[in-house]
Amino acid sequence: MPLEKYHCDYCDKQFQDTPSARKRHLQGVQHQRARKLWFDSFKDPQQLQAENAGKAICTHFVKTGFCQFGDNCKYFHPIQNTEQHAGVPSGEQTTKQVVISSINLYILF
Protein backbone atom coordinates (compact mmCIF):
# COMPACT_ATOMS: atom_id res chain seq x y z
CA MET A 1 0.00 0.00 0.00
CA PRO A 2 1.56 3.34 -1.05
CA LEU A 3 2.10 6.09 1.50
CA GLU A 4 -0.04 9.19 1.45
CA LYS A 5 1.38 12.47 0.18
CA TYR A 6 1.65 15.56 2.39
CA HIS A 7 1.23 18.99 0.77
CA CYS A 8 2.69 22.03 2.53
CA ASP A 9 0.60 25.10 1.72
CA TYR A 10 3.35 27.49 2.83
CA CYS A 11 6.03 26.02 0.57
CA ASP A 12 3.76 24.57 -2.13
CA LYS A 13 5.66 21.28 -1.91
CA GLN A 14 4.52 17.70 -1.75
CA PHE A 15 6.31 14.71 -0.20
CA GLN A 16 5.64 11.33 1.42
CA ASP A 17 3.73 11.68 4.66
CA THR A 18 5.96 9.92 7.16
CA PRO A 19 6.66 11.35 10.62
CA SER A 20 10.38 11.78 9.90
CA ALA A 21 9.81 13.45 6.49
CA ARG A 22 7.22 15.83 7.91
CA LYS A 23 9.43 16.73 10.89
CA ARG A 24 12.44 17.31 8.62
CA HIS A 25 10.38 19.58 6.37
CA LEU A 26 8.74 21.55 9.19
CA GLN A 27 12.12 22.22 10.83
CA GLY A 28 13.78 23.22 7.55
CA VAL A 29 14.97 26.76 6.87
CA GLN A 30 12.98 27.10 3.63
CA HIS A 31 9.72 26.13 5.38
CA GLN A 32 10.41 28.48 8.32
CA ARG A 33 11.09 31.34 5.89
CA ALA A 34 7.94 30.64 3.82
CA ARG A 35 5.82 30.38 6.98
CA LYS A 36 7.17 33.71 8.31
CA LEU A 37 6.46 35.43 4.99
CA TRP A 38 2.93 34.05 5.02
CA PHE A 39 2.14 35.38 8.49
CA ASP A 40 3.93 38.68 7.87
CA SER A 41 1.67 39.26 4.86
CA PHE A 42 -1.28 39.62 7.27
CA LYS A 43 0.47 42.06 9.60
CA ASP A 44 -0.22 45.75 9.50
CA PRO A 45 2.64 47.60 7.73
CA GLN A 46 2.97 49.91 10.74
CA GLN A 47 3.43 46.89 13.00
CA LEU A 48 6.19 45.53 10.74
CA GLN A 49 7.81 48.95 10.72
CA ALA A 50 7.72 49.09 14.53
CA GLU A 51 9.35 45.64 14.80
CA ASN A 52 12.25 46.75 12.60
CA ALA A 53 12.58 50.31 13.91
CA GLY A 54 15.76 49.70 15.92
CA LYS A 55 17.67 47.94 13.15
CA ALA A 56 20.10 49.60 10.76
CA ILE A 57 19.52 49.12 7.03
CA CYS A 58 21.46 46.41 5.18
CA THR A 59 23.30 48.41 2.52
CA HIS A 60 24.24 45.29 0.54
CA PHE A 61 20.57 44.33 0.26
CA VAL A 62 19.59 47.85 -0.81
CA LYS A 63 22.30 47.90 -3.51
CA THR A 64 21.87 44.39 -4.89
CA GLY A 65 18.46 43.18 -3.69
CA PHE A 66 20.16 40.13 -2.15
CA CYS A 67 21.86 39.38 1.17
CA GLN A 68 23.89 36.26 1.80
CA PHE A 69 22.61 36.12 5.39
CA GLY A 70 18.94 36.21 4.39
CA ASP A 71 16.58 36.19 7.38
CA ASN A 72 19.52 35.76 9.76
CA CYS A 73 20.98 39.15 8.82
CA LYS A 74 21.24 41.51 11.77
CA TYR A 75 20.27 44.44 9.54
CA PHE A 76 16.85 45.43 8.20
CA HIS A 77 15.90 44.39 4.64
CA PRO A 78 13.36 46.94 3.32
CA ILE A 79 10.57 45.95 0.96
CA GLN A 80 11.29 47.41 -2.45
CA ASN A 81 8.56 49.24 -4.39
CA THR A 82 9.48 49.58 -8.04
CA GLU A 83 7.58 52.17 -10.02
CA GLN A 84 7.60 51.57 -13.75
CA HIS A 85 7.30 54.67 -15.91
CA ALA A 86 5.63 54.13 -19.26
CA GLY A 87 7.53 57.00 -20.88
CA VAL A 88 11.03 55.65 -20.15
CA PRO A 89 12.49 53.83 -23.16
CA SER A 90 14.43 50.63 -22.46
CA GLY A 91 18.17 51.07 -22.15
CA GLU A 92 17.94 54.40 -20.36
CA GLN A 93 18.69 54.81 -16.70
CA THR A 94 15.66 54.16 -14.49
CA THR A 95 15.00 55.04 -10.87
CA LYS A 96 13.92 52.53 -8.26
CA GLN A 97 12.21 53.84 -5.14
CA VAL A 98 12.92 52.03 -1.89
CA VAL A 99 10.56 52.99 0.92
CA ILE A 100 12.14 52.79 4.35
CA SER A 101 10.00 54.07 7.21
CA SER A 102 9.39 57.68 6.26
CA ILE A 103 12.65 58.00 4.28
CA ASN A 104 12.66 57.58 0.50
CA LEU A 105 15.90 56.46 -1.13
CA TYR A 106 16.28 56.74 -4.87
CA ILE A 107 18.76 54.38 -6.45
CA LEU A 108 19.77 54.80 -10.09
CA PHE A 109 20.15 51.66 -12.20
Buried (B, 14 or more C-beta within 10 A) or exposed (E): EEEEEBEBEBBEBEBEEEEEEBEEBBEBEEBBBBBEEEEEEEEEEEEEBEEBEEEEBBEBBBEEEEBEEEEEBEBBBBEBEEEEEEEEEEEEEBEBEBBBEEEEEEEEE
